[in-house]
């Protein structure tokens, strides 16, 4: 899967398009994906790869879109230990996801 993400990253940069790369930096407890898992987010909101799906991935996607705008890297903490809206979480761990904008160089 990472190979596809890297290929798409190269394609985007060759085409002059900035993208955001989200990478799981740390994972504690039970998480859907482990450190090193990647998701590439394009300016149109589409993405390739996964960091685990669900509301955690949606939160990272939102931060990725903000990162495309402001260019500031960030770490997004996804806490899968606490139920939200009365629904049980499947996993029960915590992930830290590094989100960075990558743009073509001039």
N, C-alpha and C positions, 0 to 999 in steps of 0.2 A: 504493500500500500504506500509506503514512504516513497518508493521509486516513482509512482504516479504523481505524487505531490511535488517531488523535485522536478519532474519533467514539465509539469504545468507551471511551476514557478519559473523555469527557464523560458518557456513559451511566452508567458506574460511579460517578462522583462525584455525579451527580444522584440515583443510587440509594443514596447513603450508603456505598458500598463503596470501601475503599482498594485501590490496585493498585500495581504496580511497573512503572516504565518503564525499559527497558534500551536504551541508545543507543550505537552504535559512535562513540567519540570520535576515535580515531586508528587508522590501519591502515598498516602498512609491509609491503612485499613483496606477494606474491600471497595475497589473502584472498577468501573467498566473497562478502562484502559490503563496502561502502565506508562511510566515515564518514557518519553521519546515519541509517543503517539502524536501525530500531527494532523492539522486541518488547515487548508489554504482557503482564504476568503477573498473573493473578487469584488471589485467596486459595485457590480450589479447585485451583490448580495448572494450570488450562488457560491457554492463551496465544494471542495473536494477533500476527501479524508474525513476522519471523525476522531473526536476525543471522548466519545462515549454516548452521545445522543441525549435526548430528553432535555429537561429544563437547564441542566448544567451547560450543555452545549449551546443552548439558546442564549444563555447569559454571556458566554464567551463570544458568540456571534455578534451580539450587540456591542460588546467592547471592541471587537475587531472592526466593526463599521465606524465606531468613534475614532479608533486608531487610524483608520484610513484618512479621516478628516484632519486630525490634529498632529499625526505623525509621532506621537509620544508612545514609547513602549510601556507596557504595564504587566503586572502580575495579577491574574484573576484567581481568587480562592473560591473553589467550588466545594461546598460542604454538603455531603450527601448523607449526613447523620441525622438530620432533623426533618421530620415529616413536614410538608407544606400543604396547606389547604386540606388537612385531614387525610392525605394520601401517604401510604408507607413508601419509603424509598427502598429500592431493591438492593442497593449496594451497602452503604454505611461507612464510607471512608471520606477522606478529604484530598482534593487535588489542587495543586497550584499550577496554573497554566500561564506560560510566558507568551505574550501577544506582541508582535512587532510588525511594523510596516516596512516593506521592502520595495524600493522604487528603483527604476532604471537610473543609471548614472549618466550625467550629461556628457 
